[in-house]
Every structure is written in structure tokens, then in C-alpha cells.
């Protein structure tokens, strides 16, 4: 009987800890995606500005 209660208590504690751990993991993922999106946009803009600022050659 004691072993069963210990297992049930461990499962309950595990589920209680799972929420904050998953929340933290998804927060890290969200910020990684935001920073990656900003870096990608900055790279795209710099390449676009660089190609548009080159003088055009007249044939």
C-alpha cells in the first residue's frame, strides 16, 4: 500500500513540475523564433539594399 501511494505521489509531483518546465521550453522556443525571424529579415534587407545600390551598367 505504501509503495502505491509513493508512486501516485511521484506521478502527481511529476505532472505538477511538467507544466512550468514545458512553459519555459516553449518560451525559449518562442524567443528563438522571434530572434531568428529578425535576423532573417535583417539579412534579407541588407542583401536587397546591396543589390539595389549597385550602379546599373548601360550597354
C-alpha positions in Angstrom: 0.0 0.0 0.0 2.8 2.4 0.8 4.6 1.7 -2.5 1.4 2.5 -4.4 0.9 5.8 -2.6 4.6 6.7 -3.2 4.1 6.0 -7.0 0.9 8.1 -7.1 2.6 10.9 -5.2 5.6 10.8 -7.6 3.3 10.9 -10.6 1.4 13.9 -9.2 4.6 15.8 -8.4 5.9 15.0 -11.9 2.8 16.3 -13.5 3.0 19.5 -11.3 6.5 20.1 -12.4 5.8 19.3 -16.1 3.7 22.4 -16.6 6.4 25.0 -15.7 9.1 23.0 -17.5 7.1 22.9 -20.7 6.1 26.6 -20.3 9.8 27.5 -20.0 10.8 25.3 -23.0 8.1 26.9 -25.2 9.1 30.4 -24.0 12.7 29.7 -25.1 11.4 28.3 -28.5 9.2 31.4 -29.0 12.2 33.8 -28.4 14.4 31.7 -30.6 11.9 32.0 -33.4 11.5 35.8 -32.9 15.3 36.4 -32.9 15.7 34.1 -35.9 13.0 36.0 -37.8 14.6 39.3 -37.0 18.0 38.1 -38.1 16.5 36.6 -41.3 14.7 39.9 -42.1 17.9 41.9 -41.5 19.8 39.6 -43.8 17.2 39.9 -46.5 17.1 43.7 -46.2 20.9 44.1 -46.3 21.1 41.9 -49.4 18.2 43.8 -51.1 19.8 47.2 -50.3 23.2 46.0 -51.5 21.8 44.7 -54.9 19.8 47.9 -55.4 22.6 50.3 -54.5 25.0 48.9 -57.2 25.3 51.2 -60.2 23.5 49.9 -63.3 25.6 49.3 -66.3 24.4 50.8 -69.6 25.1 48.6 -72.6 
